[in-house]
């Protein structure tokens, strides 16, 4: 009888952490550190309305893009993200402006406009497209590692993220250099780009892994989060 009770009172052992199943070990210093020690930078890139360009302009863009791809000596990833447009920030600014306005007529018009925009986005299901370019840096020392070494790092992401200061500094420098060169090549094609900082990277991957929660549970500013 005591043995049966002890089995009932015994709590099940916690399962493995979800982090073990993710490729990301850490996000810091405007870069993503993967479990194998390689790092990634992410660029937010503008778009071009290709259909509105003339024939000569389209040909020039195609040639520039071919030159851009042929000049790469490392792989890149191009990601197109389509999400329902979120205008909460814009609507909140309208609410603040409405409260500050002393003119009754103008205040009423701001309220009507705010309701109209909110209903338009909600009923029209307006989507927003974002274009990202993922830029990697894979140190030569990591390429020489064997299969079992890579497997061990994948199973222990915390250990893989504990890079020495010299290793981290090298990754930061090399990734920054590649990013700067790549942005120059994108600019030559008429594409503006901006590198995502740590906060933006966390929000991006949070949205990717939690698409249903992103609109209801917004991310806090990581600089305001206290941790030990």
WOKAUR-V242505 format. One record per backbone hydrogen bond with DSSP energy under -0.5 kcal/mol. CO is the residue of the C=O (numbers start at 0). NH is the residue of the N-H. E is the energy in kcal/mol with one decimal. If there is no record, write none. Layout:
<<CO & NH & E> <CO & NH & E>>
This chain:
<<0 & 4 & -2.2> <1 & 5 & -2.3> <2 & 6 & -1.6> <3 & 7 & -1.7> <4 & 8 & -2.4> <5 & 9 & -1.3> <16 & 19 & -1.4> <17 & 20 & -1.8> <18 & 21 & -1.2> <22 & 34 & -2.2> <25 & 32 & -3.4> <27 & 30 & -1.7> <30 & 27 & -2.0> <30 & 32 & -0.5> <31 & 33 & -0.6> <31 & 39 & -2.0> <32 & 24 & -2.6> <32 & 25 & -2.0> <33 & 36 & -1.9> <37 & 33 & -3.0> <38 & 136 & -2.1> <39 & 31 & -2.7> <40 & 134 & -3.4> <41 & 195 & -2.7> <42 & 44 & -0.6> <42 & 132 & -2.3> <43 & 193 & -1.8> <44 & 130 & -0.6> <47 & 49 & -1.7> <48 & 51 & -1.0> <49 & 52 & -1.3> <53 & 57 & -2.6> <54 & 58 & -2.1> <55 & 59 & -2.2> <56 & 60 & -2.3> <57 & 61 & -2.3> <58 & 62 & -2.3> <59 & 63 & -2.3> <60 & 64 & -2.3> <61 & 65 & -2.4> <62 & 66 & -2.3> <63 & 67 & -2.2> <64 & 68 & -2.4> <65 & 69 & -2.6> <66 & 70 & -1.4> <68 & 71 & -1.2> <74 & 135 & -0.7> <76 & 78 & -0.6> <76 & 133 & -3.2> <78 & 80 & -0.6> <78 & 131 & -3.1> <79 & 81 & -0.5> <80 & 82 & -0.6> <80 & 129 & -2.7> <82 & 127 & -3.7> <84 & 86 & -0.6> <86 & 90 & -2.6> <87 & 91 & -2.5> <88 & 92 & -1.8> <89 & 93 & -1.8> <90 & 94 & -2.1> <91 & 95 & -2.2> <92 & 96 & -2.3> <93 & 97 & -2.4> <94 & 98 & -2.0> <95 & 99 & -1.6> <96 & 100 & -1.4> <101 & 103 & -0.5> <102 & 106 & -2.4> <103 & 107 & -2.1> <104 & 108 & -2.1> <105 & 109 & -2.3> <106 & 110 & -1.8> <107 & 111 & -2.3> <108 & 112 & -2.5> <109 & 113 & -2.5> <110 & 114 & -2.1> <111 & 115 & -2.2> <112 & 116 & -2.6> <113 & 117 & -2.1> <114 & 118 & -2.3> <115 & 119 & -2.3> <116 & 120 & -2.3> <117 & 121 & -1.9> <118 & 122 & -3.0> <119 & 123 & -2.2> <120 & 124 & -0.8> <120 & 125 & -0.9> <125 & 84 & -2.7> <127 & 82 & -2.5> <129 & 80 & -3.0> <130 & 44 & -3.0> <131 & 78 & -2.7> <132 & 42 & -2.7> <132 & 134 & -0.6> <133 & 76 & -1.8> <133 & 135 & -0.5> <134 & 40 & -2.8> <136 & 38 & -2.0> <136 & 138 & -0.6> <138 & 141 & -0.7> <138 & 142 & -1.2> <139 & 143 & -1.1> <141 & 144 & -1.1> <145 & 149 & -2.0> <146 & 150 & -2.5> <147 & 151 & -2.2> <148 & 152 & -1.9> <149 & 153 & -2.2> <150 & 154 & -1.7> <151 & 155 & -0.8> <155 & 159 & -1.6> <156 & 160 & -1.6> <157 & 161 & -0.6> <158 & 161 & -0.8> <160 & 162 & -2.0> <163 & 167 & -2.8> <164 & 168 & -2.6> <165 & 169 & -2.3> <166 & 170 & -2.2> <167 & 171 & -2.4> <168 & 172 & -2.4> <169 & 173 & -2.6> <170 & 174 & -2.3> <171 & 175 & -2.2> <172 & 176 & -2.2> <173 & 177 & -2.3> <174 & 178 & -2.5> <175 & 179 & -2.3> <176 & 180 & -2.0> <177 & 181 & -2.6> <178 & 182 & -2.4> <179 & 183 & -1.6> <180 & 184 & -1.7> <181 & 185 & -2.3> <182 & 186 & -2.3> <183 & 187 & -1.4> <184 & 188 & -0.6> <185 & 188 & -1.0> <185 & 190 & -2.4> <186 & 189 & -1.6> <189 & 191 & -0.6> <191 & 45 & -2.9> <193 & 43 & -3.1> <196 & 200 & -2.5> <197 & 201 & -2.3> <198 & 202 & -2.2> <199 & 203 & -2.4> <200 & 204 & -2.5> <201 & 205 & -2.2> <202 & 206 & -2.2> <203 & 207 & -2.0> <204 & 208 & -2.4> <205 & 209 & -1.6> <209 & 212 & -0.5> <209 & 213 & -1.5> <212 & 216 & -3.3> <215 & 217 & -0.6> <220 & 223 & -1.6> <221 & 224 & -1.0> <223 & 225 & -0.5>>
